[in-house]
Amino acid sequence: MVSHVAFWVLAVVAVLAGAAVFIVNSMARASYALAVSFIGVGLQVLLLQQNYVGVVTILMMVMEMAVMAVYMIMFMGMNPALMPMSMVHDKRHALAVSIGVFVLLAAGTLIVPWPTRRGTPPADVTMTLGEELMGPKMLVMAAVGVVMAATIVAGVVLAAHQTRYDRFGDDLRRRPADDPQPGGVGR
Amino acid sequence: MVLLVAAALFSVGLYGALSQQVVVMVMMGLELMLNGLILAAAGFWWFLAPDPSGQVLLLVIIAAMTVEMAMGFAVATMLHRVRRVDMTDLARDLSR
């Protein structure tokens, strides 16, 4: 009973905080609202007995929102907590599409005859998840690891101000390198 | 009921992703949609098949979320550096 009440309170908090992201008039408040929404969902996942996933969701998303706040200050060139803003386009169509999608998903949720539960949850969910990841599902994690590594490389390549092609030319043969501040051993 | 909450989160995120002009806010909308997906997957796992391997799917969704954020921030950085632009409408020619 207590967990039911807690689930509904968290559901209301998560959805309202999610809506607040696009209602509040500053980007810093929006990122805090999104963090609150993620914390609500993370706690709901904890209530669904998935301790590891719930904690990972909360920790990761709170850090991500902190990074996002830094980005806003960098790109907006202002104090985002103090600067009111409303930058939307095609609001009416977006609202119609999102309401339509919600009605469709909710109808599917209510109409579909969901099957009964198969199997029972393991006694220690986190431990069995760990065993699964280090055993039969190792390939999934290995693939995710490669994707993450590729993301790091691609992110640096995209975001870097000056790459080796800027320094050494397209054929990488230009010497000395075209550096904004010359220096280094032997120069 | 878990799925209804997930659907609400997904729809709010979709509204944000479609309506917002600032790139970072569009990313917030996408994040909110994935937030709904996490909740739906957790609900499916608990109420339909609490098999340990099902949780791996949740970890994959979280990883996808991280990749989306990292690449989104990298593209936003490049866009800002090359064009001094932080709004989708000002980079509309990229969709051609």
Boltz contact constraints between the chains, C-beta under 6 A:
constraints:
  - contact:
      token1: [A, 11]
      token2: [B, 5]
      max_distance: 6.0
  - contact:
      token1: [A, 15]
      token2: [B, 8]
      max_distance: 6.0
  - contact:
      token1: [A, 18]
      token2: [B, 9]
      max_distance: 6.0
  - contact:
      token1: [A, 18]
      token2: [B, 12]
      max_distance: 6.0
  - contact:
      token1: [A, 18]
      token2: [B, 32]
      max_distance: 6.0
  - contact:
      token1: [A, 19]
      token2: [B, 12]
      max_distance: 6.0
  - contact:
      token1: [A, 21]
      token2: [B, 28]
      max_distance: 6.0
  - contact:
      token1: [A, 22]
      token2: [B, 16]
      max_distance: 6.0
  - contact:
      token1: [A, 34]
      token2: [B, 28]
      max_distance: 6.0
  - contact:
      token1: [A, 38]
      token2: [B, 35]
      max_distance: 6.0
  - contact:
      token1: [A, 41]
      token2: [B, 35]
      max_distance: 6.0
  - contact:
      token1: [A, 41]
      token2: [B, 39]
      max_distance: 6.0
  - contact:
      token1: [A, 45]
      token2: [B, 42]
      max_distance: 6.0
  - contact:
      token1: [A, 48]
      token2: [B, 42]
      max_distance: 6.0
  - contact:
      token1: [A, 48]
      token2: [B, 46]
      max_distance: 6.0
  - contact:
      token1: [A, 50]
      token2: [B, 42]
      max_distance: 6.0
  - contact:
      token1: [A, 53]
      token2: [B, 58]
      max_distance: 6.0
  - contact:
      token1: [A, 64]
      token2: [B, 69]
      max_distance: 6.0
  - contact:
      token1: [A, 71]
      token2: [B, 24]
      max_distance: 6.0
  - contact:
      token1: [A, 75]
      token2: [B, 80]
      max_distance: 6.0
  - contact:
      token1: [A, 75]
      token2: [B, 86]
      max_distance: 6.0
  - contact:
      token1: [A, 87]
      token2: [B, 21]
      max_distance: 6.0
  - contact:
      token1: [A, 87]
      token2: [B, 22]
      max_distance: 6.0
  - contact:
      token1: [A, 88]
      token2: [B, 19]
      max_distance: 6.0
  - contact:
      token1: [A, 89]
      token2: [B, 21]
      max_distance: 6.0
  - contact:
      token1: [A, 91]
      token2: [B, 19]
      max_distance: 6.0
  - contact:
      token1: [A, 94]
      token2: [B, 15]
      max_distance: 6.0
  - contact:
      token1: [A, 94]
      token2: [B, 18]
      max_distance: 6.0
  - contact:
      token1: [A, 94]
      token2: [B, 19]
      max_distance: 6.0
  - contact:
      token1: [A, 98]
      token2: [B, 11]
      max_distance: 6.0
  - contact:
      token1: [A, 98]
      token2: [B, 14]
      max_distance: 6.0
  - contact:
      token1: [A, 98]
      token2: [B, 15]
      max_distance: 6.0
  - contact:
      token1: [A, 101]
      token2: [B, 11]
      max_distance: 6.0
  - contact:
      token1: [A, 101]
      token2: [B, 14]
      max_distance: 6.0
  - contact:
      token1: [A, 102]
      token2: [B, 7]
      max_distance: 6.0
  - contact:
      token1: [A, 102]
      token2: [B, 11]
      max_distance: 6.0
  - contact:
      token1: [A, 105]
      token2: [B, 7]
      max_distance: 6.0
  - contact:
      token1: [A, 106]
      token2: [B, 4]
      max_distance: 6.0
  - contact:
      token1: [A, 106]
      token2: [B, 7]
      max_distance: 6.0
  - contact:
      token1: [A, 109]
      token2: [B, 3]
      max_distance: 6.0
  - contact:
      token1: [A, 109]
      token2: [B, 4]
      max_distance: 6.0
  - contact:
      token1: [A, 118]
      token2: [B, 49]
      max_distance: 6.0
  - contact:
      token1: [A, 119]
      token2: [B, 50]
      max_distance: 6.0
  - contact:
      token1: [A, 119]
      token2: [B, 51]
      max_distance: 6.0
  - contact:
      token1: [A, 121]
      token2: [B, 50]
      max_distance: 6.0
  - contact:
      token1: [A, 122]
      token2: [B, 52]
      max_distance: 6.0
  - contact:
      token1: [A, 128]
      token2: [B, 52]
      max_distance: 6.0
  - contact:
      token1: [A, 129]
      token2: [B, 52]
      max_distance: 6.0
  - contact:
      token1: [A, 129]
      token2: [B, 55]
      max_distance: 6.0
  - contact:
      token1: [A, 132]
      token2: [B, 52]
      max_distance: 6.0
  - contact:
      token1: [A, 132]
      token2: [B, 53]
      max_distance: 6.0
  - contact:
      token1: [A, 137]
      token2: [B, 53]
      max_distance: 6.0
  - contact:
      token1: [A, 137]
      token2: [B, 56]
      max_distance: 6.0
  - contact:
      token1: [A, 140]
      token2: [B, 56]
      max_distance: 6.0
  - contact:
      token1: [A, 144]
      token2: [B, 63]
      max_distance: 6.0
  - contact:
      token1: [A, 151]
      token2: [B, 67]
      max_distance: 6.0
  - contact:
      token1: [A, 151]
      token2: [B, 70]
      max_distance: 6.0
  - contact:
      token1: [A, 155]
      token2: [B, 70]
      max_distance: 6.0
  - contact:
      token1: [A, 155]
      token2: [B, 74]
      max_distance: 6.0
  - contact:
      token1: [A, 158]
      token2: [B, 74]
      max_distance: 6.0
  - contact:
      token1: [A, 158]
      token2: [B, 78]
      max_distance: 6.0
  - contact:
      token1: [A, 159]
      token2: [B, 74]
      max_distance: 6.0
  - contact:
      token1: [A, 159]
      token2: [B, 77]
      max_distance: 6.0
